Amino acid sequence: MTPTGAAVLYAVTWFMVFFILLPIRVQSQDEAGDVAPGTPPGAPSGFVVRRKALLTTVVATVVWGAVCGIILSGWISLEDIDVTGRMTPG
C-alpha cells in the first residue's frame, strides 16, 4: 500500500465513520422545548460537532489500522476481491 493509498483510505474511513456518528444522540429543538424562530422543529439543539469529530478521529484511526493491517498482511489481496479477473496481470 502506498502512502497516498493509505491517506485516501483514512479519509474515506473518517468520513464514513463521521456520517455514521452524526445522527447518534442528537436532540431536536422540539424535543428540547426551545424552537428558535425561523428554524424547523426538527433542527438539532445544542449540536456539538467538535466532540463528534474527535470521537470520529479515534474510531476511524482504529478501523483504519485494522483495515491496513488486513491489507498489508496479505490476508485479503486483490486476487480475492477480483471476481471478473480483470485486475490481475496475466
PDB file as gemmi writes it, atoms N, CA and C in Angstrom:
CRYST1    1.000    1.000    1.000  90.00  90.00  90.00 P 1                      
ATOM      1  N   MET A   1       0.851  -1.171   0.000  1.00  0.00           N  
ATOM      2  CA  MET A   1       0.000   0.000   0.000  1.00  0.00           C  
ATOM      3  C   MET A   1       0.896   1.232   0.000  1.00  0.00           C  
ATOM      4  N   THR A   2       0.600   2.147  -0.899  1.00  0.00           N  
ATOM      5  CA  THR A   2       1.377   3.374  -0.983  1.00  0.00           C  
ATOM      6  C   THR A   2       0.918   4.360   0.086  1.00  0.00           C  
ATOM      7  N   PRO A   3       1.758   5.332   0.416  1.00  0.00           N  
ATOM      8  CA  PRO A   3       1.324   6.339   1.392  1.00  0.00           C  
ATOM      9  C   PRO A   3       0.089   7.114   0.933  1.00  0.00           C  
ATOM     10  N   THR A   4      -0.001   7.376  -0.362  1.00  0.00           N  
ATOM     11  CA  THR A   4      -1.182   8.072  -0.878  1.00  0.00           C  
ATOM     12  C   THR A   4      -2.422   7.194  -0.724  1.00  0.00           C  
ATOM     13  N   GLY A   5      -2.286   5.911  -1.015  1.00  0.00           N  
ATOM     14  CA  GLY A   5      -3.402   4.989  -0.838  1.00  0.00           C  
ATOM     15  C   GLY A   5      -3.836   4.902   0.613  1.00  0.00           C  
ATOM     16  N   ALA A   6      -2.872   4.918   1.531  1.00  0.00           N  
ATOM     17  CA  ALA A   6      -3.198   4.878   2.953  1.00  0.00           C  
ATOM     18  C   ALA A   6      -3.921   6.150   3.384  1.00  0.00           C  
ATOM     19  N   ALA A   7      -3.492   7.296   2.851  1.00  0.00           N  
ATOM     20  CA  ALA A   7      -4.137   8.567   3.196  1.00  0.00           C  
ATOM     21  C   ALA A   7      -5.567   8.619   2.654  1.00  0.00           C  
ATOM     22  N   VAL A   8      -5.763   8.141   1.436  1.00  0.00           N  
ATOM     23  CA  VAL A   8      -7.110   8.119   0.856  1.00  0.00           C  
ATOM     24  C   VAL A   8      -8.002   7.159   1.639  1.00  0.00           C  
ATOM     25  N   LEU A   9      -7.464   6.003   2.008  1.00  0.00           N  
ATOM     26  CA  LEU A   9      -8.230   5.044   2.803  1.00  0.00           C  
ATOM     27  C   LEU A   9      -8.631   5.651   4.147  1.00  0.00           C  
ATOM     28  N   TYR A  10      -7.722   6.410   4.774  1.00  0.00           N  
ATOM     29  CA  TYR A  10      -8.040   7.050   6.042  1.00  0.00           C  
ATOM     30  C   TYR A  10      -9.128   8.107   5.856  1.00  0.00           C  
ATOM     31  N   ALA A  11      -9.031   8.906   4.794  1.00  0.00           N  
ATOM     32  CA  ALA A  11     -10.036   9.943   4.554  1.00  0.00           C  
ATOM     33  C   ALA A  11     -11.409   9.332   4.328  1.00  0.00           C  
ATOM     34  N   VAL A  12     -11.477   8.281   3.542  1.00  0.00           N  
ATOM     35  CA  VAL A  12     -12.757   7.626   3.280  1.00  0.00           C  
ATOM     36  C   VAL A  12     -13.305   7.010   4.562  1.00  0.00           C  
ATOM     37  N   THR A  13     -12.440   6.375   5.336  1.00  0.00           N  
ATOM     38  CA  THR A  13     -12.853   5.769   6.606  1.00  0.00           C  
ATOM     39  C   THR A  13     -13.345   6.842   7.571  1.00  0.00           C  
ATOM     40  N   TRP A  14     -12.623   7.965   7.646  1.00  0.00           N  
ATOM     41  CA  TRP A  14     -13.006   9.038   8.562  1.00  0.00           C  
ATOM     42  C   TRP A  14     -14.394   9.559   8.226  1.00  0.00           C  
ATOM     43  N   PHE A  15     -14.644   9.858   6.947  1.00  0.00           N  
ATOM     44  CA  PHE A  15     -15.952  10.397   6.568  1.00  0.00           C  
ATOM     45  C   PHE A  15     -17.067   9.371   6.751  1.00  0.00           C  
ATOM     46  N   MET A  16     -16.794   8.107   6.484  1.00  0.00           N  
ATOM     47  CA  MET A  16     -17.823   7.085   6.708  1.00  0.00           C  
ATOM     48  C   MET A  16     -18.201   7.021   8.184  1.00  0.00           C  
ATOM     49  N   VAL A  17     -17.197   7.008   9.055  1.00  0.00           N  
ATOM     50  CA  VAL A  17     -17.467   6.956  10.496  1.00  0.00           C  
ATOM     51  C   VAL A  17     -18.167   8.238  10.949  1.00  0.00           C  
ATOM     52  N   PHE A  18     -17.757   9.377  10.410  1.00  0.00           N  
ATOM     53  CA  PHE A  18     -18.371  10.658  10.781  1.00  0.00           C  
ATOM     54  C   PHE A  18     -19.856  10.681  10.437  1.00  0.00           C  
ATOM     55  N   PHE A  19     -20.204  10.225   9.234  1.00  0.00           N  
ATOM     56  CA  PHE A  19     -21.606  10.224   8.840  1.00  0.00           C  
ATOM     57  C   PHE A  19     -22.415   9.171   9.603  1.00  0.00           C  
ATOM     58  N   ILE A  20     -21.765   8.151  10.113  1.00  0.00           N  
ATOM     59  CA  ILE A  20     -22.456   7.180  10.966  1.00  0.00           C  
ATOM     60  C   ILE A  20     -22.720   7.781  12.344  1.00  0.00           C  
ATOM     61  N   LEU A  21     -21.748   8.537  12.881  1.00  0.00           N  
ATOM     62  CA  LEU A  21     -21.877   9.081  14.228  1.00  0.00           C  
ATOM     63  C   LEU A  21     -22.725  10.358  14.301  1.00  0.00           C  
ATOM     64  N   LEU A  22     -22.895  11.066  13.191  1.00  0.00           N  
ATOM     65  CA  LEU A  22     -23.630  12.340  13.238  1.00  0.00           C  
ATOM     66  C   LEU A  22     -25.035  12.237  13.851  1.00  0.00           C  
ATOM     67  N   PRO A  23     -25.864  11.291  13.452  1.00  0.00           N  
ATOM     68  CA  PRO A  23     -27.227  11.297  13.992  1.00  0.00           C  
ATOM     69  C   PRO A  23     -27.370  10.656  15.377  1.00  0.00           C  
ATOM     70  N   ILE A  24     -26.306  10.134  15.931  1.00  0.00           N  
ATOM     71  CA  ILE A  24     -26.401   9.452  17.225  1.00  0.00           C  
ATOM     72  C   ILE A  24     -26.484  10.491  18.350  1.00  0.00           C  
ATOM     73  N   ARG A  25     -27.462  10.322  19.223  1.00  0.00           N  
ATOM     74  CA  ARG A  25     -27.694  11.157  20.405  1.00  0.00           C  
ATOM     75  C   ARG A  25     -27.901  12.628  20.071  1.00  0.00           C  
ATOM     76  N   VAL A  26     -28.636  12.895  19.007  1.00  0.00           N  
ATOM     77  CA  VAL A  26     -28.980  14.265  18.639  1.00  0.00           C  
ATOM     78  C   VAL A  26     -30.388  14.549  19.137  1.00  0.00           C  
ATOM     79  N   GLN A  27     -30.553  15.660  19.832  1.00  0.00           N  
ATOM     80  CA  GLN A  27     -31.856  16.060  20.346  1.00  0.00           C  
ATOM     81  C   GLN A  27     -32.368  17.223  19.501  1.00  0.00           C  
ATOM     82  N   SER A  28     -33.597  17.110  19.026  1.00  0.00           N  
ATOM     83  CA  SER A  28     -34.168  18.177  18.204  1.00  0.00           C  
ATOM     84  C   SER A  28     -34.592  19.352  19.085  1.00  0.00           C  
ATOM     85  N   GLN A  29     -34.801  20.493  18.434  1.00  0.00           N  
ATOM     86  CA  GLN A  29     -35.251  21.674  19.171  1.00  0.00           C  
ATOM     87  C   GLN A  29     -36.646  21.455  19.742  1.00  0.00           C  
ATOM     88  N   ASP A  30     -37.453  20.688  19.028  1.00  0.00           N  
ATOM     89  CA  ASP A  30     -38.804  20.394  19.517  1.00  0.00           C  
ATOM     90  C   ASP A  30     -38.741  19.543  20.781  1.00  0.00           C  
ATOM     91  N   GLU A  31     -37.856  18.560  20.805  1.00  0.00           N  
ATOM     92  CA  GLU A  31     -37.703  17.714  22.000  1.00  0.00           C  
ATOM     93  C   GLU A  31     -37.147  18.514  23.172  1.00  0.00           C  
ATOM     94  N   ALA A  32     -36.267  19.484  22.876  1.00  0.00           N  
ATOM     95  CA  ALA A  32     -35.679  20.298  23.935  1.00  0.00           C  
ATOM     96  C   ALA A  32     -36.642  21.370  24.427  1.00  0.00           C  
ATOM     97  N   GLY A  33     -37.705  21.655  23.629  1.00  0.00           N  
ATOM     98  CA  GLY A  33     -38.684  22.657  24.027  1.00  0.00           C  
ATOM     99  C   GLY A  33     -38.245  24.077  23.737  1.00  0.00           C  
ATOM    100  N   ASP A  34     -37.270  24.267  22.881  1.00  0.00           N  
ATOM    101  CA  ASP A  34     -36.759  25.600  22.584  1.00  0.00           C  
ATOM    102  C   ASP A  34     -36.545  25.733  21.084  1.00  0.00           C  
ATOM    103  N   VAL A  35     -37.633  25.986  20.345  1.00  0.00           N  
ATOM    104  CA  VAL A  35     -37.545  26.124  18.894  1.00  0.00           C  
ATOM    105  C   VAL A  35     -37.199  27.565  18.560  1.00  0.00           C  
ATOM    106  N   ALA A  36     -36.048  27.764  17.904  1.00  0.00           N  
ATOM    107  CA  ALA A  36     -35.616  29.106  17.505  1.00  0.00           C  
ATOM    108  C   ALA A  36     -36.469  29.587  16.339  1.00  0.00           C  
ATOM    109  N   PRO A  37     -36.816  30.846  16.315  1.00  0.00           N  
ATOM    110  CA  PRO A  37     -37.632  31.374  15.210  1.00  0.00           C  
ATOM    111  C   PRO A  37     -36.898  31.223  13.868  1.00  0.00           C  
ATOM    112  N   GLY A  38     -37.639  30.772  12.855  1.00  0.00           N  
ATOM    113  CA  GLY A  38     -37.080  30.618  11.522  1.00  0.00           C  
ATOM    114  C   GLY A  38     -36.426  29.274  11.267  1.00  0.00           C  
ATOM    115  N   THR A  39     -36.451  28.369  12.253  1.00  0.00           N  
ATOM    116  CA  THR A  39     -35.875  27.037  12.068  1.00  0.00           C  
ATOM    117  C   THR A  39     -36.970  25.997  12.216  1.00  0.00           C  
ATOM    118  N   PRO A  40     -36.811  24.854  11.556  1.00  0.00           N  
ATOM    119  CA  PRO A  40     -37.817  23.803  11.714  1.00  0.00           C  
ATOM    120  C   PRO A  40     -37.690  23.152  13.098  1.00  0.00           C  
ATOM    121  N   PRO A  41     -38.778  22.617  13.614  1.00  0.00           N  
ATOM    122  CA  PRO A  41     -38.725  21.986  14.942  1.00  0.00           C  
ATOM    123  C   PRO A  41     -37.763  20.795  15.000  1.00  0.00           C  
ATOM    124  N   GLY A  42     -37.494  20.172  13.856  1.00  0.00           N  
ATOM    125  CA  GLY A  42     -36.605  19.012  13.850  1.00  0.00           C  
ATOM    126  C   GLY A  42     -35.132  19.352  13.780  1.00  0.00           C  
ATOM    127  N   ALA A  43     -34.790  20.646  13.767  1.00  0.00           N  
ATOM    128  CA  ALA A  43     -33.390  21.061  13.717  1.00  0.00           C  
ATOM    129  C   ALA A  43     -32.692  20.681  15.024  1.00  0.00           C  
ATOM    130  N   PRO A  44     -31.412  20.339  14.954  1.00  0.00           N  
ATOM    131  CA  PRO A  44     -30.699  19.936  16.172  1.00  0.00           C  
ATOM    132  C   PRO A  44     -30.599  21.065  17.191  1.00  0.00           C  
ATOM    133  N   SER A  45     -30.606  20.685  18.447  1.00  0.00           N  
ATOM    134  CA  SER A  45     -30.469  21.637  19.533  1.00  0.00           C  
ATOM    135  C   SER A  45     -29.161  21.370  20.267  1.00  0.00           C  
ATOM    136  N   GLY A  46     -28.307  22.363  20.349  1.00  0.00           N  
ATOM    137  CA  GLY A  46     -27.049  22.206  21.075  1.00  0.00           C  
ATOM    138  C   GLY A  46     -26.124  21.182  20.449  1.00  0.00           C  
ATOM    139  N   PHE A  47     -26.033  21.186  19.133  1.00  0.00           N  
ATOM    140  CA  PHE A  47     -25.224  20.190  18.427  1.00  0.00           C  
ATOM    141  C   PHE A  47     -23.748  20.532  18.563  1.00  0.00           C  
ATOM    142  N   VAL A  48     -22.935  19.577  18.991  1.00  0.00           N  
ATOM    143  CA  VAL A  48     -21.511  19.793  19.207  1.00  0.00           C  
ATOM    144  C   VAL A  48     -20.726  18.988  18.174  1.00  0.00           C  
ATOM    145  N   VAL A  49     -20.263  19.665  17.140  1.00  0.00           N  
ATOM    146  CA  VAL A  49     -19.546  18.988  16.062  1.00  0.00           C  
ATOM    147  C   VAL A  49     -18.135  18.622  16.499  1.00  0.00           C  
ATOM    148  N   ARG A  50     -17.512  19.445  17.315  1.00  0.00           N  
ATOM    149  CA  ARG A  50     -16.125  19.195  17.734  1.00  0.00           C  
ATOM    150  C   ARG A  50     -16.004  17.858  18.471  1.00  0.00           C  
ATOM    151  N   ARG A  51     -16.931  17.574  19.360  1.00  0.00           N  
ATOM    152  CA  ARG A  51     -16.897  16.303  20.095  1.00  0.00           C  
ATOM    153  C   ARG A  51     -17.084  15.122  19.153  1.00  0.00           C  
ATOM    154  N   LYS A  52     -18.003  15.265  18.194  1.00  0.00           N  
ATOM    155  CA  LYS A  52     -18.235  14.189  17.222  1.00  0.00           C  
ATOM    156  C   LYS A  52     -17.016  13.990  16.332  1.00  0.00           C  
ATOM    157  N   ALA A  53     -16.352  15.071  15.950  1.00  0.00           N  
ATOM    158  CA  ALA A  53     -15.161  14.970  15.110  1.00  0.00           C  
ATOM    159  C   ALA A  53     -14.023  14.294  15.872  1.00  0.00           C  
ATOM    160  N   LEU A  54     -13.885  14.608  17.151  1.00  0.00           N  
ATOM    161  CA  LEU A  54     -12.849  13.958  17.966  1.00  0.00           C  
ATOM    162  C   LEU A  54     -13.120  12.460  18.112  1.00  0.00           C  
ATOM    163  N   LEU A  55     -14.348  12.107  18.407  1.00  0.00           N  
ATOM    164  CA  LEU A  55     -14.721  10.698  18.533  1.00  0.00           C  
ATOM    165  C   LEU A  55     -14.540   9.988  17.196  1.00  0.00           C  
ATOM    166  N   THR A  56     -14.891  10.673  16.113  1.00  0.00           N  
ATOM    167  CA  THR A  56     -14.719  10.105  14.781  1.00  0.00           C  
ATOM    168  C   THR A  56     -13.257   9.820  14.502  1.00  0.00           C  
ATOM    169  N   THR A  57     -12.376  10.731  14.880  1.00  0.00           N  
ATOM    170  CA  THR A  57     -10.948  10.549  14.644  1.00  0.00           C  
ATOM    171  C   THR A  57     -10.427   9.319  15.388  1.00  0.00           C  
ATOM    172  N   VAL A  58     -10.859   9.144  16.616  1.00  0.00           N  
ATOM    173  CA  VAL A  58     -10.406   7.984  17.397  1.00  0.00           C  
ATOM    174  C   VAL A  58     -10.917   6.684  16.783  1.00  0.00           C  
ATOM    175  N   VAL A  59     -12.206   6.629  16.496  1.00  0.00           N  
ATOM    176  CA  VAL A  59     -12.799   5.408  15.946  1.00  0.00           C  
ATOM    177  C   VAL A  59     -12.249   5.113  14.554  1.00  0.00           C  
ATOM    178  N   ALA A  60     -12.130   6.148  13.716  1.00  0.00           N  
ATOM    179  CA  ALA A  60     -11.635   5.955  12.352  1.00  0.00           C  
ATOM    180  C   ALA A  60     -10.187   5.490  12.345  1.00  0.00           C  
ATOM    181  N   THR A  61      -9.388   5.963  13.281  1.00  0.00           N  
ATOM    182  CA  THR A  61      -7.993   5.528  13.358  1.00  0.00           C  
ATOM    183  C   THR A  61      -7.903   4.047  13.704  1.00  0.00           C  
ATOM    184  N   VAL A  62      -8.737   3.590  14.603  1.00  0.00           N  
ATOM    185  CA  VAL A  62      -8.753   2.172  14.966  1.00  0.00           C  
ATOM    186  C   VAL A  62      -9.214   1.317  13.785  1.00  0.00           C  
ATOM    187  N   VAL A  63     -10.293   1.744  13.139  1.00  0.00           N  
ATOM    188  CA  VAL A  63     -10.816   0.997  11.987  1.00  0.00           C  
ATOM    189  C   VAL A  63      -9.798   1.000  10.850  1.00  0.00           C  
ATOM    190  N   TRP A  64      -9.196   2.154  10.580  1.00  0.00           N  
ATOM    191  CA  TRP A  64      -8.196   2.277   9.523  1.00  0.00           C  
ATOM    192  C   TRP A  64      -6.987   1.380   9.811  1.00  0.00           C  
ATOM    193  N   GLY A  65      -6.554   1.349  11.060  1.00  0.00           N  
ATOM    194  CA  GLY A  65      -5.430   0.484  11.429  1.00  0.00           C  
ATOM    195  C   GLY A  65      -5.745  -0.987  11.195  1.00  0.00           C  
ATOM    196  N   ALA A  66      -6.969  -1.389  11.518  1.00  0.00           N  
ATOM    197  CA  ALA A  66      -7.366  -2.782  11.292  1.00  0.00           C  
ATOM    198  C   ALA A  66      -7.421  -3.102   9.797  1.00  0.00           C  
ATOM    199  N   VAL A  67      -7.990  -2.196   9.009  1.00  0.00           N  
ATOM    200  CA  VAL A  67      -8.081  -2.420   7.564  1.00  0.00           C  
ATOM    201  C   VAL A  67      -6.691  -2.441   6.938  1.00  0.00           C  
ATOM    202  N   CYS A  68      -5.829  -1.516   7.338  1.00  0.00           N  
ATOM    203  CA  CYS A  68      -4.454  -1.503   6.819  1.00  0.00           C  
ATOM    204  C   CYS A  68      -3.705  -2.774   7.214  1.00  0.00           C  
ATOM    205  N   GLY A  69      -3.920  -3.225   8.424  1.00  0.00           N  
ATOM    206  CA  GLY A  69      -3.283  -4.472   8.859  1.00  0.00           C  
ATOM    207  C   GLY A  69      -3.717  -5.659   8.021  1.00  0.00           C  
ATOM    208  N   ILE A  70      -4.996  -5.720   7.706  1.00  0.00           N  
ATOM    209  CA  ILE A  70      -5.515  -6.807   6.873  1.00  0.00           C  
ATOM    210  C   ILE A  70      -4.929  -6.728   5.471  1.00  0.00           C  
ATOM    211  N   ILE A  71      -4.867  -5.515   4.920  1.00  0.00           N  
ATOM    212  CA  ILE A  71      -4.341  -5.354   3.566  1.00  0.00           C  
ATOM    213  C   ILE A  71      -2.851  -5.669   3.521  1.00  0.00           C  
ATOM    214  N   LEU A  72      -2.093  -5.132   4.455  1.00  0.00           N  
ATOM    215  CA  LEU A  72      -0.638  -5.320   4.441  1.00  0.00           C  
ATOM    216  C   LEU A  72      -0.217  -6.748   4.791  1.00  0.00           C  
ATOM    217  N   SER A  73      -1.033  -7.446   5.554  1.00  0.00           N  
ATOM    218  CA  SER A  73      -0.686  -8.821   5.905  1.00  0.00           C  
ATOM    219  C   SER A  73      -0.897  -9.776   4.736  1.00  0.00           C  
ATOM    220  N   GLY A  74      -1.698  -9.349   3.764  1.00  0.00           N  
ATOM    221  CA  GLY A  74      -1.981 -10.212   2.631  1.00  0.00           C  
ATOM    222  C   GLY A  74      -3.123 -11.172   2.878  1.00  0.00           C  
ATOM    223  N   TRP A  75      -3.800 -11.022   4.004  1.00  0.00           N  
ATOM    224  CA  TRP A  75      -4.910 -11.907   4.329  1.00  0.00           C  
ATOM    225  C   TRP A  75      -6.017 -11.776   3.288  1.00  0.00           C  
ATOM    226  N   ILE A  76      -6.272 -10.537   2.842  1.00  0.00           N  
ATOM    227  CA  ILE A  76      -7.182 -10.285   1.724  1.00  0.00           C  
ATOM    228  C   ILE A  76      -6.370  -9.544   0.671  1.00  0.00           C  
ATOM    229  N   SER A  77      -6.286 -10.101  -0.518  1.00  0.00           N  
ATOM    230  CA  SER A  77      -5.499  -9.485  -1.582  1.00  0.00           C  
ATOM    231  C   SER A  77      -6.395  -9.096  -2.748  1.00  0.00           C  
ATOM    232  N   LEU A  78      -5.795  -8.502  -3.761  1.00  0.00           N  
ATOM    233  CA  LEU A  78      -6.538  -8.094  -4.943  1.00  0.00           C  
ATOM    234  C   LEU A  78      -7.146  -9.298  -5.655  1.00  0.00           C  
ATOM    235  N   GLU A  79      -6.451 -10.410  -5.646  1.00  0.00           N  
ATOM    236  CA  GLU A  79      -6.969 -11.622  -6.279  1.00  0.00           C  
ATOM    237  C   GLU A  79      -8.238 -12.135  -5.588  1.00  0.00           C  
ATOM    238  N   ASP A  80      -8.365 -11.885  -4.306  1.00  0.00           N  
ATOM    239  CA  ASP A  80      -9.542 -12.337  -3.561  1.00  0.00           C  
ATOM    240  C   ASP A  80     -10.800 -11.547  -3.907  1.00  0.00           C  
ATOM    241  N   ILE A  81     -10.631 -10.278  -4.230  1.00  0.00           N  
ATOM    242  CA  ILE A  81     -11.816  -9.449  -4.496  1.00  0.00           C  
ATOM    243  C   ILE A  81     -12.075  -9.240  -5.984  1.00  0.00           C  
ATOM    244  N   ASP A  82     -11.170  -9.687  -6.847  1.00  0.00           N  
ATOM    245  CA  ASP A  82     -11.326  -9.529  -8.297  1.00  0.00           C  
ATOM    246  C   ASP A  82     -12.106 -10.721  -8.849  1.00  0.00           C  
ATOM    247  N   VAL A  83     -13.429 -10.575  -8.874  1.00  0.00           N  
ATOM    248  CA  VAL A  83     -14.277 -11.697  -9.300  1.00  0.00           C  
ATOM    249  C   VAL A  83     -14.343 -11.837 -10.813  1.00  0.00           C  
ATOM    250  N   THR A  84     -14.038 -10.760 -11.545  1.00  0.00           N  
ATOM    251  CA  THR A  84     -14.105 -10.827 -13.005  1.00  0.00           C  
ATOM    252  C   THR A  84     -12.773 -11.170 -13.633  1.00  0.00           C  
ATOM    253  N   GLY A  85     -11.676 -11.104 -12.890  1.00  0.00           N  
ATOM    254  CA  GLY A  85     -10.348 -11.431 -13.418  1.00  0.00           C  
ATOM    255  C   GLY A  85      -9.744 -10.333 -14.271  1.00  0.00           C  
ATOM    256  N   ARG A  86     -10.201  -9.125 -14.150  1.00  0.00           N  
ATOM    257  CA  ARG A  86      -9.717  -8.013 -14.984  1.00  0.00           C  
ATOM    258  C   ARG A  86      -8.563  -7.245 -14.358  1.00  0.00           C  
ATOM    259  N   MET A  87      -8.389  -7.314 -13.057  1.00  0.00           N  
ATOM    260  CA  MET A  87      -7.355  -6.503 -12.419  1.00  0.00           C  
ATOM    261  C   MET A  87      -6.042  -7.238 -12.226  1.00  0.00           C  
ATOM    262  N   THR A  88      -6.030  -8.534 -12.327  1.00  0.00           N  
ATOM    263  CA  THR A  88      -4.808  -9.294 -12.120  1.00  0.00           C  
ATOM    264  C   THR A  88      -4.056  -9.438 -13.432  1.00  0.00           C  
ATOM    265  N   PRO A  89      -2.738  -9.335 -13.398  1.00  0.00           N  
ATOM    266  CA  PRO A  89      -1.971  -9.498 -14.639  1.00  0.00           C  
ATOM    267  C   PRO A  89      -2.001 -10.950 -15.087  1.00  0.00           C  
ATOM    268  N   GLY A  90      -1.974 -11.106 -16.387  1.00  0.00           N  
ATOM    269  CA  GLY A  90      -1.822 -12.473 -16.819  1.00  0.00           C  
ATOM    270  C   GLY A  90      -2.691 -12.921 -17.874  1.00  0.00           C  
TER     271      GLY A  90                                                      
END                                                                             
